[in-house]
Amino acid sequence: MSNQENQGLNRAKPYQLMLFPLNNGATNVYFVLVLSYVLNFGNGVLLLNMTFVSLMITGMRVCDAITDPIIGAWIDKTDGKFGKFRPYMVLGNLIMALSILALYIATPFIPETMMWARYVLFVVLYFVWVIGYTFQTSCTRSGQTVLTNDPKQRPMFTLFNTIGSLLGMGAMQILAPIVGRAQGGYNTAGFFSVLAPAGICVSIVLTILAVIGIWEKDQTKYFGMGQAKTENVKLSEYVEIIKNNNPMQRLMVAGAGCKLALAIATHTAVLSMLYGSMMGNYDGLYIPMMVMGYVFSAPFFLLTIRTSQQKGQKASLLRYVAVAFISYVGVLALLLLWRQGDPAWNLSIFGENGLSINLYTILFILFFGIGYGAYYSTADMPIPMVADCSDYETYRSGKYVPGIMGTLFSLVDKLVSSMASLVVTIAVAVIGIHTVPDQYTAYVPGMNWVVIALFCIIPMVAWAATLLAMKNYALSGERMKTIQAVNAARKAAVAKGMSTEEAMKTITDETVAQ
C-alpha cells in the first residue's frame, strides 16, 4: 500500500482533474440552450401561452421529485464493465441531444391548426430532456467521490469546472446574441435551428473529454469502502439518509441560493430589459459586460481555490458570497439612480464617435464586476462539496450512495433554474408584458423596478440564505481530514476481511488519532 493510500488519499492525475469537470461544462451548455431560451421558444416560436410554458417548466420538477431518487438508485447499484458513472454520462448526453433536436427543429413544422400537438410534444420532449439532464448532471456531483478525496485537489474542480463552463455556457452566451441578431431575435425558429446544433456539438465534445477523464477511476476499488458488491439502498432509506446528513441539508440550501442568483441575474429576459429596454443599447452592452464579468471572475477563482486549500471550502464559500452581497449593494444603488433618457445616469461604453464612457458606467462596471466575479466563482462551488457530503455519509452510515447525493443536488439545481423562468414571467406580466422580453422590447413604465428586483434584490436574498445555511456547516477542512482518515482505515480493514459493520464499530476518530 502506498503512502498516499495510508493517509487515506486517492489523488487524481492532472489530466483527470482537468477533463472530468468538463462534464459540468457539457450540461451547462443546456443550461443556456434550454433554461435560458425555452421560454422564448415556447411562447415566441410555438406561440404557446407564456403562463402555460412557465408553469410547465416549474411543474415538471414535481416529476423530478419522483424520477431523481430512482435515477440516483440506479447509479448507486450500477457497477459494470463500463463503470458506475460513464454509462449515465453518455446516455444522458445522447438523450438531451435527441430531445432538443426534436423540440427545437421538428416541432415548429407542426401547423398552427394542430396547436394541441405543439402543446403535447413540447411537454413530452421537455420531460425526456429532463431525464437526460438528470443522468449527466448527477454524475458531475457523484463522480468526484472516485476522482479524488484530497482536500488540496477537490477545490481545483471549481477552477476546471469554470474552464468547462467558459467552453460551454460562456461560448453559448456569447454566440446567442450574434445568432439572434442574424436571425431576427430570440423569438424566431431560425435562432433555435442554428443555436441548438452548435450547442449540442460543443456538449458532445466536452462529454467525450469528461469520460476520458474519469475512465481510469470509474472502478469498484474506488467506490466507498471498496466492497465488491454495490449498494442496494431502498428508496425509503433515502429519507433517513438526508434526515441525518445535516451538512447535505445545508449545502442544498446554499446550492439553491447560489444557483438561483445566477439563474435569475443572467436570465436572457432580465439582461434584455436591462441593457436593451432601459439602457437602449443591448448589442453594445451585453457582450462587453459579459466579457468584463468573466475577466473579473478570473482572480476570484484563484482566490477561492487558495482559500479552499488553506481554510476549507466552507470558509471560501462564505467569504466570497459575502463579497458578492456587499458589491451588489452598489449595483442596487446605481440602478435606483437610473434616469430614463439621461446620458449621465445610463450605461454607455461606445458612442457614435467611439469610446463614450461616463462615471455611472465606471462605477457600475466596478461594482458589477466584483460582485459578478465573486458570485460566479462561487456558483458551482457547492458541487465539489457534494463529494464531501457523500464521504461524510460513508463515514456516518457505511453506505456509499453518491448517486442519491448527486440526484438530490441535481433536483435543487433544476428546481431553482425552472423557478427563474416562472419568476421572470410573473414579474413582466405585472407591468403588462405578455411575451418574453428580448433585445427589441421597448421600455414600459415600471420595468426598472422589475429589473432591480430580478437583477439585484432576489440574488441578494439568495446569498443571504446561503450565508445563514453555511454558518453551521460542519464539514470544515480539518473535519474532512479526519473523516477521510477514518474512511481509509475502515476501507483497509474491510479489504483484510473485516465486515463493514465491524469496521464501523471498531474504527473511530479516537482509534485513528492514536
Protein Blocks (a to p, Z undefined) as FASTA:
>chain_A
ZZklmnopacddfklmmmmmmmmmmmmmmmmmmmmmmmmmmmmmnopafklmmmmmmmmm
mmmmmmmmmmmmmmmmgccfnojmlmmmmmmmmmmmmmmmmmmmmmmmpcfklmmmmmmm
mmmmmmmmmmmmmmmmmmmmmmmmmmpccfklmmmmmmmmmmmmmmmmmmmmmmmmmmmm
mnopakbfklmmmmmmmmmmmmmmmmmmmmmmmmmmmcfklgojlpabdcdddfklmmmm
mmmmmmlmmmmmmmmmmmmmmmmmmgmklmmmmmmmmnopmklmmmmmmmmmmmmmmmmm
mmmmmmmmmnojklmmmmmmmmmmmmmmmmmmmmmmpcghiaklcccfbdfkopaddfkl
mmmmmmmmmmmmmmmmmmmmmmmmmmmmmmmmmmmnopacfklmmmmmmmmmmmmmmmmm
mmmmmmmmmnopabdcdfklccdehklmmmmmmmmmmmmmmmmmmmmmmmmpcbbfklmm
mmmmmmmmmmmmmmnopafklmmmmmcfklmmZZ
